[in-house]
Amino acid sequence: MESYLVLFAVGVGVGILGGYLGIGGAVVITPVLLAISAADQIPESVRYPLVFSSTLLAITGTSISAGLTYAKAGRVSWPAFRVLAVSAVAFSFLGSTLAAHSSQELLRRVFALFALGNAAILISPLKGHDGGEYHFHVLPYVMLGAAAGFLSAFLGVAGGVLLVPFMLFLIKLPQKFAVGTSSMVGVVTSFVGALGYVINGWNVPDLPPGAIGYVYPAYALPILAGTLIGGPLGSKLNQGSSARLFRLLFAGYLIFIAVRMLMR
């Protein structure tokens, strides 16, 4: 029971963070579950896919709760969401399949480099949308959705760490829509990514009792329950923050996680 309460508390914190930054919170959940799975003596051969897939299931709660809050506030770009979601689904299964057959060393290093790259974008002199007229173009969103779908499944993240900075500073989506749109896309990428791990982990040996493919509900569900509480709180915090504060917090967060991953 104590471990479930710890995971629930982690979920509440992740929900707040995810709702505020527009990410699913996987970069918080993953290190926690890696430590817990090691303590539970889950074999290293299945540990990373199990943690990544369970994290994807857990962060559906953050994406749903935060996304609905933003949608009610009119802060989701639905044309962008539709293109991103379709493109992400098309590449998500490929990401989970490759992750299931990759070494944990490779997954850890790619994750860290990915986080550092996004932090560099956020602290660069690139400018976000300046409030003028915004023109929607399909092709950039198709390419971004494909990358987000693949990497979200490959690294066990919802895709917000890629979507938000690229939408803000390269595609120039107005900032008021970037986090909300990312949260809604995260519902799709996290669910489809977890489903891919279920398929790829079916009948794999050494998984703990109760695992569904690589997904381990005993880890995922308590966190998911907590994110449903924390997500709306984080979304409300974001609505009152400045663009500069948003960029600095997001970049600092990613750098911190990347350093921790590389130091292991």
N, C-alpha and C positions, 0 to 999 in steps of 0.2 A: 504493500500500500504506500509506503514512504517513497519508493521510486516513482510511482504514478503521480504523487503530489509534486515531486520535483519536476517531472516532465510537464505537468500542467502549468506550473509556475513559469517554466521556460517558455511555454506556449504563449502565456499572457504577455511576457516581455517581448517575445518575437513578434506578436501581433501588433503591439504598440510601435515597435521599430519598423516593421514592414508597412504598416499603414502610413507612417510618417515619411519613409523614404521611397515607397513604391516598390519594394522588393519583398520577396516571400520570407526572408529571414533565414534562408538555408545556411548562410555563412555563420550563423550563430548555432543553429541546430546541429549541423554536421559535426563540429568538434565535440559537442556534448554527447552525441550518440556514439561517436567513435570511442570515447572514453568509457561509456557505459557498456558498449558491446565488448570491449576488451576485458572489462571487469567480469562480464558474464561469460567470458571464455568462448565467444563465438569465433570460429576458425578464421584466420586471416584470409584464406582463399575466397571467402564469401563476404567478408566484413564490409568492404567498401560498397559493393553493389547493394547489400542489404541496407546500409546506412543511407546511401543516396536515394534509393527507392522509397524508404520509409520517410525520409525527409520530404520528398516530393508529395507524398500523400498528406503529410502533416501540414504543409504550407498551402494546401488548397483552402484551408480555413481562413488564413490571412488574406489570400487573394479574393475569396468570396465576400468576406465581411467588409474589407476595405473597398473593393470594387463597387459593391452595392451602395456604400456611403458616397463615393464619388459620383456614381451614376445619378443618385437622387439630387446631388448638388449641381448637376449639369456639367461635370468636369471629365467626361469621357468623350473622345472623338470616335463616334461609331463607324464612320467610313474607314478610319485607320485601324480600328479594332477588327473589323471584318477581314481586311486584307492580311493583317498580321496573324490572326488566328488560323486562317486557312493555310497560309504558308508555313506556320510553325508546326501544325499537325502533320504536314507532309514530310517534315524532316525529323520529327521527334523520335519516331521508332528507330531510325538509323542511329541516333545518338545513344539511346539506351542499349542497343545491341552492341555497339563498339565499346561502351563502358563496361559491359558485362564480360568482355574478353580482353580488357586492358589491365595492366599492373597497377597496384595501388600507388606506387611511386610516381608513375606517369600521371595518374589522375590528380594527385596532390599538387604536383608541380604545374600542371596546366591550369588548375584552379587558381593558384597563387598568381601566375603570370596574367591570367585573365582579369583578376581583380585589380592588379597594378595598372594594367592598360586602361581600364575604365576610370581609375583614380586620376591618371594623367590627363585624360580628356576633360575631367571636371575641373581641374586646376589650371588648365591651359587658357590662353587668351581668347579662345573661341567664344563667340557671342551667341546667346540664345535668341529666340524670336523677339524682335523689338517692339511688338505691339501693332505693327502695320498689317497690311492685308496678307492673309495666309492662303497659299495655293496648294491644294492636295494633288499629289502625283503618286500613282499606284506603284511604279517600279521600285522606288527606294523602300517602300514598306514590304514589298514581296521579298526583297533581298534581306532586309532586317529580320523579318519574320522567320525566314529559313534559318538564318544564323541563330536566332534566339531559340527556335524549336530544337535544333541540334544540340546546342550547348546546354540548354536547360536540362535535357535528358542526360547528356554525357556527364555533366557535373552535378546533377541533383539540385538545380536551382530553378526558380520560377521564370527567369529570364529578365527580370526587372533591372538587374545589374548591367545588362546590355541595352535593353530597350530605352531606359530613361535618359542616359547621357546622349545616345545617338539621336533620339527624337528631339532632344533639347538643342543640341549644338551642331548637328549635321543636317538633319531633315528640317529643323527649325519649327517644329510643332510648338505652339504657344505653351509656356510652362504650366498654365492652369490645367491643361489637358494631359500633360506627359505622364504624371504619376497615376492618375485615374485610369488612363488607357492601359498603362503597363499592368496595373492591378487586375483589370478585366482579362487581359491576355494571359496573365499568370494562372487564372482559373483553368484555362485550356491546356497550357503547357505542363502544368504540374500534374493534372489528371492523366493526360495522354502519356506523359513520361513515366508515371507510376505504372500505368497499364502495360507499357512496353517492358518494364522490369518484371512484372508478373509473368508475362509470356516467356521472356528469356530465362527466368529463374525456375520455370516449372520442372519439377522432378530433379533439380540440382541437389546433389548430396551435401551434407554438413550444415544444412540450414536448421535453425531451431524449430521445435514443435510450435505449430500455430502460424508459421510463415506461409504466406500466399505467394508463391514464386519467391522473388527476393524481398517482397514487401512484408514487414513485420508489424502487424497492427498493435502489438503490445507497446511498441515504441511510438508509433505514429498517432494513434487515437488520442492519448492524453494531451499531447502537444496540440493537436488539431482543436480539441475542445478549448484549450486556453487561448488559441489565436482568435477564436470567434468572439472572445471578450475583448482582447487587446486591440484587434484590428480597427474597429470604429473609433477608439480613443486616439490612435495614431493618426487616422485620417483627419480628425478634427484639429489636431495639433498642426498638421501640415498646412491647413487652410489659413492659419494665422502667421506663417513664417515667411521670411524674405527669401528671394531667389539666391542671394549671396550666402546666407546661412545654410540654405538647403545644399548648395554645392560643396561648401566646406565640410559640413557634417558627413555628407555622402562620401567624399573623397577620403577624409580621415578614417572613416569606418572601413573602407576597402583596403587602405594601406595597412591598417592594424591587422586585419584578417590575413592579408597576404604575407606579412612578416611572420606571423605565427605559423602559417602553413610551411613556409620555407625553413623555419628554424627547427622543425621537427626532425 
